[in-house]
Amino acid sequence: MTKYHRFGVNDYRVESQETAFQGFFRITRMVVSHRLFGGGWSAPLKRELFQRGDAVGVLLYDPKHHTVGLVEQFRVGAMQDQQGPWQYEVVAGMIGPGESPADVATRECQEEAGIQVENLIPICDYLVSAGGSDEKMHMYCGITDLKGREGVFGLETEGEDILLQVWPYDEVMQAQSEGLLNSAAVTIALLWLQLNQEKLRSSA
């Protein structure tokens, strides 16, 4: 039996909101209330919302050679991570006004990995951390030939220094199981690939 949410978009109220910070991203301070499962309404809740916007992620996969492409780059949010601030990630980028997720996916594959993907397969859309951020990630698998494609990419104007690495499928799955790959987007994409790689390989 399919489960549905008990409440929806008409079951909360924004009492007030103001911009607390505006920089590369925006933080909005707001007061909200919502219906309660036991009946009635909640007391007004003070919350700060990190408004990052929608993003796109692309797991690069080569079904012919059974390899996976991941990018590695410095991330300020990972400076306290025990493995250090360089993270293995999927190709990713933010969606700008008037852009579609597929258009951004195609552009970011070129900018971050020097690759023109042959086919973009939707994986899923998910909220990254809905407790305090509105960011939604649109995940794709990008089918492409990864043979000999490793190298350094990124836009100098955006301060990007991105290393594309190509992993044999078994090695990337081993790294995932050992905790070396600790990005949520990578984890989600690789779980999807585990379920779909045989079908992708048979149709390559």
MDAnalysis code that builds the backbone (N, CA, C; Angstrom):
import MDAnalysis as mda
import numpy as np

u = mda.Universe.empty(612, n_residues=204, atom_resindex=np.repeat(np.arange(204), 3), trajectory=True)
u.add_TopologyAttr("name", ["N", "CA", "C"] * 204)
u.add_TopologyAttr("resid", np.arange(1, 205))
u.add_TopologyAttr("resname", ["MET", "THR", "LYS", "TYR", "HIS", "ARG", "PHE", "GLY", "VAL", "ASN", "ASP", "TYR", "ARG", "VAL", "GLU", "SER", "GLN", "GLU", "THR", "ALA", "PHE", "GLN", "GLY", "PHE", "PHE", "ARG", "ILE", "THR", "ARG", "MET", "VAL", "VAL", "SER", "HIS", "ARG", "LEU", "PHE", "GLY", "GLY", "GLY", "TRP", "SER", "ALA", "PRO", "LEU", "LYS", "ARG", "GLU", "LEU", "PHE", "GLN", "ARG", "GLY", "ASP", "ALA", "VAL", "GLY", "VAL", "LEU", "LEU", "TYR", "ASP", "PRO", "LYS", "HIS", "HIS", "THR", "VAL", "GLY", "LEU", "VAL", "GLU", "GLN", "PHE", "ARG", "VAL", "GLY", "ALA", "MET", "GLN", "ASP", "GLN", "GLN", "GLY", "PRO", "TRP", "GLN", "TYR", "GLU", "VAL", "VAL", "ALA", "GLY", "MET", "ILE", "GLY", "PRO", "GLY", "GLU", "SER", "PRO", "ALA", "ASP", "VAL", "ALA", "THR", "ARG", "GLU", "CYS", "GLN", "GLU", "GLU", "ALA", "GLY", "ILE", "GLN", "VAL", "GLU", "ASN", "LEU", "ILE", "PRO", "ILE", "CYS", "ASP", "TYR", "LEU", "VAL", "SER", "ALA", "GLY", "GLY", "SER", "ASP", "GLU", "LYS", "MET", "HIS", "MET", "TYR", "CYS", "GLY", "ILE", "THR", "ASP", "LEU", "LYS", "GLY", "ARG", "GLU", "GLY", "VAL", "PHE", "GLY", "LEU", "GLU", "THR", "GLU", "GLY", "GLU", "ASP", "ILE", "LEU", "LEU", "GLN", "VAL", "TRP", "PRO", "TYR", "ASP", "GLU", "VAL", "MET", "GLN", "ALA", "GLN", "SER", "GLU", "GLY", "LEU", "LEU", "ASN", "SER", "ALA", "ALA", "VAL", "THR", "ILE", "ALA", "LEU", "LEU", "TRP", "LEU", "GLN", "LEU", "ASN", "GLN", "GLU", "LYS", "LEU", "ARG", "SER", "SER", "ALA"])
u.atoms.positions = np.array([
    [0.843, -1.189, 0.000],
    [0.000, 0.000, 0.000],
    [0.883, 1.244, 0.000],
    [0.588, 2.189, -0.870],
    [1.370, 3.417, -0.962],
    [1.059, 4.324, 0.219],
    [2.096, 4.853, 0.844],
    [1.933, 5.789, 1.946],
    [1.994, 7.222, 1.418],
    [1.135, 8.077, 1.950],
    [1.134, 9.482, 1.582],
    [1.323, 10.327, 2.832],
    [1.881, 11.537, 2.642],
    [2.032, 12.448, 3.769],
    [0.655, 12.875, 4.284],
    [0.523, 12.957, 5.596],
    [-0.749, 13.373, 6.181],
    [-1.014, 14.856, 5.924],
    [0.052, 15.648, 5.932],
    [-0.086, 17.079, 5.730],
    [0.591, 17.500, 4.432],
    [0.275, 18.729, 3.966],
    [0.849, 19.217, 2.713],
    [1.157, 20.699, 2.767],
    [1.171, 21.315, 1.595],
    [1.624, 22.707, 1.479],
    [0.672, 23.710, 2.124],
    [-0.539, 23.305, 2.449],
    [-1.498, 24.219, 3.086],
    [-1.548, 24.055, 4.596],
    [-0.631, 23.280, 5.145],
    [-0.688, 22.953, 6.566],
    [0.452, 23.554, 7.377],
    [1.026, 24.633, 6.873],
    [1.995, 25.402, 7.655],
    [1.798, 26.885, 7.340],
    [2.314, 27.740, 8.221],
    [2.199, 29.183, 8.042],
    [3.552, 29.828, 8.302],
    [3.940, 30.749, 7.439],
    [5.125, 31.571, 7.670],
    [4.644, 32.855, 8.313],
    [4.954, 33.012, 9.593],
    [4.487, 34.187, 10.326],
    [5.309, 35.432, 9.983],
    [6.589, 35.245, 9.800],
    [7.471, 36.364, 9.433],
    [8.763, 35.811, 8.878],
    [9.472, 36.618, 8.083],
    [10.786, 36.222, 7.598],
    [11.597, 37.460, 7.239],
    [12.910, 37.333, 7.371],
    [13.831, 38.414, 7.029],
    [15.166, 37.812, 6.622],
    [15.908, 38.546, 5.804],
    [17.235, 38.095, 5.395],
    [18.223, 38.374, 6.506],
    [18.815, 37.312, 7.066],
    [19.794, 37.463, 8.136],
    [21.197, 37.669, 7.583],
    [21.449, 37.101, 6.393],
    [22.766, 37.228, 5.758],
    [22.612, 37.036, 4.266],
    [23.316, 37.853, 3.501],
    [23.339, 37.704, 2.050],
    [24.770, 37.797, 1.567],
    [25.297, 36.688, 1.088],
    [26.644, 36.652, 0.536],
    [26.627, 35.746, -0.670],
    [27.581, 34.810, -0.744],
    [27.561, 33.815, -1.806],
    [26.279, 32.992, -1.716],
    [25.811, 32.769, -0.465],
    [24.525, 32.144, -0.205],
    [23.700, 33.090, 0.662],
    [22.443, 32.713, 0.910],
    [21.576, 33.534, 1.740],
    [21.076, 32.726, 2.931],
    [20.982, 33.401, 4.065],
    [20.362, 32.823, 5.253],
    [19.142, 33.660, 5.598],
    [17.986, 33.008, 5.685],
    [16.739, 33.675, 6.015],
    [16.319, 33.281, 7.422],
    [15.998, 34.293, 8.239],
    [15.472, 34.040, 9.583],
    [13.958, 34.121, 9.509],
    [13.273, 33.099, 10.012],
    [11.821, 33.072, 9.891],
    [11.163, 32.515, 11.138],
    [9.874, 32.810, 11.250],
    [9.024, 32.226, 12.289],
    [7.917, 31.469, 11.567],
    [7.786, 30.182, 11.870],
    [6.795, 29.332, 11.199],
    [5.983, 28.564, 12.244],
    [4.802, 28.137, 11.836],
    [3.997, 27.215, 12.639],
    [3.394, 26.181, 11.696],
    [3.029, 25.024, 12.253],
    [2.504, 23.952, 11.397],
    [1.505, 23.107, 12.171],
    [0.662, 22.403, 11.443],
    [-0.303, 21.496, 12.067],
    [0.429, 20.352, 12.784],
    [-0.177, 19.859, 13.836],
    [0.394, 18.782, 14.632],
    [-0.336, 17.472, 14.351],
    [0.379, 16.367, 14.408],
    [-0.233, 15.054, 14.165],
    [-1.339, 14.751, 15.171],
    [-1.202, 15.281, 16.385],
    [-2.211, 15.039, 17.404],
    [-3.354, 16.026, 17.393],
    [-3.311, 16.966, 16.427],
    [-4.360, 17.970, 16.329],
    [-3.873, 19.344, 16.737],
    [-4.474, 20.375, 16.142],
    [-4.101, 21.748, 16.457],
    [-2.855, 22.209, 15.724],
    [-2.291, 23.305, 16.222],
    [-1.124, 23.921, 15.599],
    [0.037, 24.017, 16.579],
    [1.248, 23.990, 16.052],
    [2.441, 24.155, 16.880],
    [2.548, 25.589, 17.364],
    [3.336, 25.798, 18.405],
    [3.719, 27.152, 18.782],
    [4.620, 27.720, 17.690],
    [4.726, 29.041, 17.570],
    [5.633, 29.621, 16.572],
    [7.067, 29.139, 16.788],
    [7.699, 28.710, 15.707],
    [9.067, 28.183, 15.758],
    [10.017, 29.152, 15.067],
    [11.075, 29.539, 15.753],
    [12.099, 30.395, 15.155],
    [13.144, 29.511, 14.477],
    [13.372, 29.747, 13.201],
    [14.312, 28.932, 12.436],
    [15.143, 29.804, 11.494],
    [16.393, 29.363, 11.249],
    [17.223, 29.963, 10.193],
    [17.316, 28.963, 9.047],
    [17.099, 29.431, 7.828],
    [17.126, 28.569, 6.652],
    [18.288, 28.962, 5.745],
    [19.179, 28.014, 5.509],
    [20.303, 28.211, 4.593],
    [19.786, 27.993, 3.184],
    [19.718, 29.064, 2.391],
    [19.112, 28.986, 1.061],
    [20.207, 28.895, -0.003],
    [20.517, 27.667, -0.331],
    [21.569, 27.379, -1.303],
    [21.000, 27.202, -2.706],
    [19.749, 26.734, -2.798],
    [19.136, 26.533, -4.106],
    [19.306, 25.107, -4.601],
    [18.860, 24.852, -5.817],
    [18.931, 23.517, -6.402],
    [20.290, 23.262, -7.054],
    [20.695, 22.010, -7.019],
    [21.980, 21.611, -7.583],
    [21.808, 20.368, -8.436],
    [22.846, 20.061, -9.191],
    [22.877, 18.875, -10.047],
    [24.129, 18.074, -9.723],
    [23.992, 16.753, -9.696],
    [25.138, 15.873, -9.543],
    [25.133, 14.817, -10.639],
    [26.324, 14.470, -11.145],
    [26.426, 13.487, -12.220],
    [27.503, 12.460, -11.866],
    [27.086, 11.201, -11.753],
    [28.048, 10.108, -11.611],
    [28.457, 9.672, -13.005],
    [29.734, 9.790, -13.321],
    [30.236, 9.387, -14.638],
    [30.483, 7.881, -14.646],
    [29.897, 7.212, -15.638],
    [30.054, 5.758, -15.729],
    [30.315, 5.341, -17.167],
    [31.295, 4.459, -17.322],
    [31.669, 3.906, -18.623],
    [31.304, 2.426, -18.619],
    [30.157, 2.055, -19.204],
    [29.730, 0.648, -19.168],
    [30.617, -0.275, -19.999],
    [31.277, 0.264, -21.018],
    [32.136, -0.566, -21.860],
    [33.364, -1.036, -21.089],
    [33.999, -0.116, -20.358],
    [35.205, -0.460, -19.605],
    [34.898, -0.722, -18.127],
    [33.640, -0.564, -17.726],
    [33.183, -0.818, -16.356],
    [33.986, 0.017, -15.358],
    [34.025, 1.319, -15.631],
    [34.763, 2.250, -14.783],
    [33.865, 3.408, -14.362],
    [34.287, 4.070, -13.281],
    [33.537, 5.186, -12.701],
    [34.458, 6.395, -12.612],
    [33.941, 7.563, -12.962],
    [34.706, 8.799, -12.862],
    [34.262, 9.617, -11.664],
    [35.192, 9.936, -10.778],
    [34.929, 10.803, -9.631],
    [35.893, 11.976, -9.677],
    [35.438, 13.117, -9.173],
    [36.308, 14.280, -9.098],
    [36.756, 14.479, -7.653],
    [37.942, 15.034, -7.497],
    [38.498, 15.307, -6.178],
    [38.821, 16.795, -6.096],
    [38.388, 17.436, -4.994],
    [38.685, 18.850, -4.833],
    [38.634, 19.253, -3.364],
    [39.221, 20.398, -3.068],
    [39.252, 20.942, -1.708],
    [37.871, 21.453, -1.334],
    [37.413, 21.112, -0.115],
    [36.110, 21.553, 0.382],
    [36.261, 22.135, 1.783],
    [35.897, 23.408, 1.941],
    [36.068, 24.091, 3.220],
    [35.236, 23.434, 4.320],
    [34.085, 22.863, 3.959],
    [33.245, 22.211, 4.952],
    [33.794, 20.897, 5.465],
    [34.866, 20.391, 4.858],
    [35.451, 19.112, 5.267],
    [36.799, 19.290, 5.962],
    [37.105, 20.503, 6.380],
    [38.424, 20.742, 6.985],
    [38.604, 20.004, 8.305],
    [37.507, 19.654, 8.976],
    [37.613, 18.903, 10.227],
    [37.502, 17.395, 10.022],
    [37.326, 16.954, 8.772],
    [37.209, 15.529, 8.506],
    [38.550, 14.849, 8.748],
    [38.519, 13.651, 9.313],
    [39.770, 12.954, 9.647],
    [40.598, 12.613, 8.415],
    [39.956, 12.546, 7.246],
    [40.690, 12.264, 6.021],
    [41.205, 13.537, 5.348],
    [40.863, 14.686, 5.898],
    [41.294, 15.946, 5.309],
    [40.217, 16.543, 4.422],
    [40.440, 17.776, 3.955],
    [39.393, 18.506, 3.234],
    [39.287, 18.218, 1.739],
    [40.123, 17.328, 1.198],
    [39.949, 16.965, -0.208],
    [38.941, 15.825, -0.292],
    [37.873, 16.057, -1.044],
    [36.761, 15.121, -1.101],
    [36.614, 14.499, -2.489],
    [36.281, 13.208, -2.516],
    [35.869, 12.561, -3.762],
    [34.375, 12.812, -3.947],
    [34.009, 13.269, -5.135],
    [32.635, 13.672, -5.371],
    [32.193, 13.299, -6.784],
    [30.885, 13.386, -6.998],
    [30.363, 13.364, -8.360],
    [30.565, 14.753, -8.951],
    [30.551, 14.847, -10.269],
    [30.521, 16.162, -10.919],
    [29.256, 16.878, -10.448],
    [29.370, 18.162, -10.105],
    [28.201, 18.844, -9.553],
    [28.272, 20.343, -9.812],
    [27.105, 20.977, -9.752],
    [27.034, 22.419, -9.924],
    [25.658, 22.937, -9.554],
    [25.576, 24.237, -9.324],
    [24.323, 24.869, -8.943],
    [23.506, 25.246, -10.185],
    [22.198, 25.184, -10.045],
    [21.289, 25.549, -11.128],
    [20.994, 27.037, -11.053],
    [21.258, 27.753, -12.145],
    [21.008, 29.181, -12.188],
    [19.623, 29.492, -12.710],
    [19.219, 30.750, -12.645],
    [17.891, 31.147, -13.145],
    [17.713, 30.772, -14.612],
    [16.588, 30.139, -14.939],
    [16.279, 29.783, -16.310],
    [16.961, 28.533, -16.822],
    [17.777, 27.874, -15.995],
    [18.479, 26.663, -16.428],
    [17.694, 25.415, -16.022],
    [17.787, 24.380, -16.834],
    [17.209, 23.094, -16.480],
    [18.295, 22.227, -15.837],
    [17.911, 21.260, -14.998],
    [18.917, 20.367, -14.414],
    [19.772, 19.660, -15.463],
    [19.160, 19.214, -16.558],
    [19.922, 18.507, -17.600],
    [20.933, 19.429, -18.271],
    [20.557, 20.689, -18.502],
    [21.489, 21.645, -19.103],
    [22.698, 21.872, -18.196],
    [22.441, 22.009, -16.902],
    [23.534, 22.223, -15.949],
    [24.419, 20.974, -15.865],
    [23.803, 19.801, -15.882],
    [24.582, 18.564, -15.846],
    [25.540, 18.485, -17.022],
    [25.053, 18.810, -18.202],
    [25.890, 18.777, -19.401],
    [27.030, 19.777, -19.295],
    [26.723, 20.987, -18.839],
    [27.749, 22.021, -18.714],
    [28.813, 21.659, -17.692],
    [28.375, 21.161, -16.524],
    [29.333, 20.858, -15.467],
    [30.239, 19.681, -15.834],
    [29.721, 18.716, -16.574],
    [30.583, 17.616, -17.026],
    [31.710, 18.134, -17.903],
    [31.415, 19.124, -18.720],
    [32.442, 19.713, -19.582],
    [33.435, 20.528, -18.761],
    [32.926, 21.339, -17.820],
    [33.798, 22.229, -17.050],
    [34.652, 21.475, -16.033],
    [34.068, 20.494, -15.356],
    [34.766, 19.828, -14.257],
    [35.510, 18.571, -14.671],
    [35.173, 18.022, -15.844],
    [35.803, 16.767, -16.250],
    [36.213, 16.734, -17.710],
    [35.942, 17.797, -18.457],
    [36.301, 17.819, -19.871],
    [35.571, 16.766, -20.689],
    [34.359, 16.425, -20.280],
    [33.641, 15.305, -20.900],
    [32.298, 15.754, -21.444],
    [32.004, 15.316, -22.660],
    [30.681, 15.472, -23.247],
    [29.935, 14.161, -23.021],
    [28.979, 14.158, -22.124],
    [28.284, 12.903, -21.820],
    [27.405, 12.486, -22.997],
    [27.352, 11.182, -23.226],
    [26.565, 10.637, -24.323],
    [25.096, 10.478, -23.953],
    [24.847, 10.231, -22.673],
    [23.481, 9.969, -22.229],
    [23.376, 10.305, -20.749],
    [22.353, 11.070, -20.366],
    [22.101, 11.399, -18.969],
    [20.884, 10.596, -18.503],
    [21.086, 9.765, -17.493],
    [20.012, 8.936, -16.961],
    [19.631, 9.466, -15.580],
    [18.388, 9.893, -15.381],
    [17.987, 10.379, -14.054],
    [18.098, 9.275, -12.999],
    [18.663, 9.610, -11.852],
    [18.745, 8.683, -10.722],
    [17.654, 9.009, -9.702],
    [17.671, 10.220, -9.167],
    [16.663, 10.654, -8.211],
    [16.857, 12.138, -7.918],
    [15.869, 12.736, -7.288],
    [15.988, 14.072, -6.719],
    [15.850, 13.911, -5.206],
    [16.706, 14.598, -4.439],
    [16.575, 14.472, -2.987],
    [16.952, 15.778, -2.299],
    [16.343, 16.007, -1.129],
    [16.668, 17.160, -0.299],
    [17.921, 16.833, 0.500],
    [18.912, 17.702, 0.421],
    [20.225, 17.410, 1.001],
    [20.192, 17.411, 2.524],
    [19.570, 18.410, 3.120],
    [19.500, 18.501, 4.583],
    [18.341, 19.409, 4.952],
    [17.124, 18.867, 4.872],
    [15.915, 19.687, 4.965],
    [15.682, 20.271, 6.355],
    [16.439, 19.843, 7.352],
    [16.305, 20.434, 8.682],
    [16.732, 21.885, 8.736],
    [17.552, 22.325, 7.774],
    [18.010, 23.706, 7.826],
    [18.404, 24.291, 6.491],
    [18.236, 23.537, 5.390],
    [18.623, 24.012, 4.066],
    [17.542, 23.638, 3.059],
    [17.391, 24.504, 2.035],
    [16.401, 24.216, 0.989],
    [17.029, 23.542, -0.228],
    [18.295, 23.164, -0.141],
    [18.981, 22.611, -1.315],
    [18.380, 21.277, -1.744],
    [18.094, 21.165, -3.035],
    [17.659, 19.903, -3.628],
    [18.692, 19.480, -4.673],
    [19.079, 18.223, -4.617],
    [20.040, 17.680, -5.564],
    [19.319, 16.842, -6.618],
    [19.580, 17.148, -7.891],
    [19.057, 16.380, -9.007],
    [20.189, 15.476, -9.496],
    [20.059, 14.163, -9.241],
    [21.144, 13.230, -9.534],
    [20.945, 12.528, -10.865],
    [22.056, 12.419, -11.616],
    [22.070, 11.716, -12.901],
    [23.248, 10.746, -12.939],
    [23.127, 9.772, -13.818],
    [24.269, 8.972, -14.241],
    [24.616, 9.417, -15.651],
    [25.860, 9.823, -15.854],
    [26.308, 10.262, -17.171],
    [27.077, 9.150, -17.859],
    [26.533, 8.626, -18.946],
    [27.191, 7.544, -19.684],
    [28.203, 8.138, -20.648],
    [29.450, 7.663, -20.573],
    [30.505, 8.222, -21.412],
    [31.685, 7.258, -21.485],
    [32.600, 7.536, -22.385],
    [33.843, 6.764, -22.505],
    [34.886, 7.427, -21.612],
    [35.333, 6.714, -20.576],
    [36.279, 7.291, -19.620],
    [37.724, 6.881, -19.871],
    [37.971, 6.122, -20.909],
    [39.342, 5.662, -21.155],
    [40.255, 6.850, -21.446],
    [41.335, 6.975, -20.654],
    [42.321, 8.033, -20.858],
    [41.826, 9.428, -20.555],
    [40.766, 9.569, -19.747],
    [40.164, 10.877, -19.532],
    [40.587, 11.563, -18.242],
    [41.458, 10.970, -17.450],
    [41.878, 11.598, -16.199],
    [42.625, 12.901, -16.473],
    [42.534, 13.828, -15.527],
    [43.246, 15.096, -15.685],
    [42.732, 16.137, -14.717],
    [43.288, 17.353, -14.817],
    [42.923, 18.476, -13.944],
    [42.023, 19.427, -14.721],
    [40.888, 19.786, -14.107],
    [39.906, 20.619, -14.777],
    [39.379, 21.674, -13.809],
    [38.367, 22.418, -14.245],
    [37.746, 23.455, -13.427],
    [37.988, 24.832, -14.007],
    [37.152, 25.774, -13.585],
    [37.252, 27.149, -14.057],
    [38.120, 27.974, -13.112],
    [39.177, 28.554, -13.647],
    [40.067, 29.389, -12.826],
    [39.309, 30.581, -12.258],
    [38.349, 31.106, -13.024],
    [37.583, 32.265, -12.565],
    [36.730, 31.941, -11.345],
    [36.433, 30.661, -11.113],
    [35.657, 30.251, -9.947],
    [36.531, 29.595, -8.884],
    [37.856, 29.703, -9.040],
    [38.779, 29.145, -8.060],
    [38.755, 27.635, -7.992],
    [38.406, 26.979, -9.097],
    [38.288, 25.525, -9.096],
    [39.609, 24.843, -9.455],
    [39.949, 23.828, -8.703],
    [41.111, 22.978, -8.973],
    [40.628, 21.545, -8.784],
    [40.210, 20.919, -9.881],
    [39.466, 19.669, -9.826],
    [40.217, 18.560, -10.552],
    [40.438, 17.459, -9.852],
    [41.132, 16.308, -10.423],
    [40.121, 15.215, -10.740],
    [40.011, 14.856, -12.016],
    [39.160, 13.741, -12.418],
    [39.964, 12.452, -12.322],
    [39.429, 11.486, -11.587],
    [40.052, 10.175, -11.467],
    [39.085, 9.111, -11.977],
    [39.621, 8.125, -12.658],
    [38.819, 7.025, -13.195],
    [39.135, 5.763, -12.393],
    [38.098, 5.174, -11.823],
    [38.230, 4.019, -10.940],
    [37.622, 2.786, -11.603],
    [38.291, 1.630, -11.540],
    [37.605, 0.381, -11.876],
    [36.411, 0.195, -10.942],
    [35.338, -0.352, -11.464],
    [34.101, -0.495, -10.684],
    [34.342, -1.174, -9.334],
    [35.059, -2.282, -9.329],
    [35.277, -3.024, -8.083],
    [36.040, -2.189, -7.062],
    [36.986, -1.366, -7.528],
    [37.777, -0.546, -6.614],
    [36.941, 0.572, -5.999],
    [36.082, 1.180, -6.799],
    [35.271, 2.268, -6.255],
    [34.263, 1.714, -5.251],
    [33.737, 0.533, -5.483],
    [32.811, -0.062, -4.535],
    [33.531, -0.483, -3.246],
    [34.769, -0.914, -3.367],
    [35.563, -1.244, -2.183],
    [35.850, 0.009, -1.368],
    [36.218, 1.095, -2.046],
    [36.466, 2.366, -1.361],
    [35.211, 2.853, -0.646],
    [34.052, 2.641, -1.279],
    [32.785, 3.030, -0.656],
    [32.551, 2.222, 0.621],
    [32.781, 0.912, 0.549],
    [32.535, 0.055, 1.712],
    [33.494, 0.352, 2.852],
    [34.690, 0.879, 2.533],
    [35.691, 1.187, 3.559],
    [35.529, 2.588, 4.136],
    [34.572, 3.360, 3.618],
    [34.327, 4.688, 4.156],
    [35.190, 5.789, 3.569],
    [35.971, 5.485, 2.535],
    [36.806, 6.512, 1.916],
    [35.957, 7.535, 1.165],
    [34.847, 7.073, 0.601],
    [33.943, 7.952, -0.146],
    [32.785, 8.318, 0.778],
    [32.857, 9.505, 1.384],
    [31.862, 9.854, 2.398],
    [30.966, 11.012, 1.992],
    [30.820, 11.224, 0.685],
    [29.864, 12.202, 0.183],
    [28.515, 11.519, 0.005],
    [27.435, 12.168, 0.467],
    [26.095, 11.583, 0.342],
    [25.739, 11.357, -1.119],
    [26.086, 12.310, -1.985],
    [25.752, 12.174, -3.402],
    [26.457, 10.971, -4.022],
    [27.718, 10.763, -3.672],
    [28.451, 9.603, -4.185],
    [27.812, 8.306, -3.676],
    [27.471, 8.264, -2.398],
    [26.865, 7.068, -1.820],
    [25.555, 6.722, -2.511],
    [24.693, 7.711, -2.687],
    [23.405, 7.483, -3.332],
    [23.594, 7.007, -4.768],
    [24.496, 7.669, -5.493],
    [24.713, 7.321, -6.895],
    [25.306, 5.925, -7.045],
    [26.236, 5.557, -6.168],
    [26.850, 4.236, -6.278],
    [25.877, 3.126, -5.893],
    [25.004, 3.382, -4.940],
    [23.978, 2.390, -4.615],
    [23.065, 2.153, -5.817],
    [22.719, 3.244, -6.504],
    [21.910, 3.114, -7.726],
    [22.677, 2.333, -8.784],
    [23.978, 2.624, -8.925],
    [24.777, 1.945, -9.938],
    [24.882, 0.445, -9.643],
    [24.994, 0.083, -8.379],
    [25.024, -1.333, -8.019],
    [23.790, -2.062, -8.550],
    [22.651, -1.412, -8.483],
    [21.407, -2.029, -8.903],
    [21.223, -2.036, -10.415],
    [21.922, -1.136, -11.103],
    [21.652, -0.952, -12.532],
    [22.825, -1.237, -13.461],
    [24.010, -1.534, -12.912],
    [25.189, -1.648, -13.773],
    [25.108, -2.801, -14.770],
    [24.483, -3.907, -14.389],
    [24.389, -5.025, -15.329],
    [23.525, -4.655, -16.540],
    [22.429, -3.957, -16.277],
    [21.559, -3.522, -17.379],
    [22.277, -2.511, -18.266],
    [23.036, -1.607, -17.655],
    [23.764, -0.597, -18.437],
    [24.838, -1.263, -19.301],
    [25.515, -2.241, -18.750],
    [26.576, -2.927, -19.483],
    [26.018, -3.754, -20.648],
    [24.866, -4.369, -20.434],
    [24.283, -5.210, -21.474],
    [23.767, -4.396, -22.650],
    [23.458, -3.125, -22.403],
    [22.944, -2.282, -23.483],
    [24.004, -1.378, -24.088],
    [25.252, -1.498, -23.589],
    [26.332, -0.628, -24.087],
    [26.762, -1.039, -25.494],
])
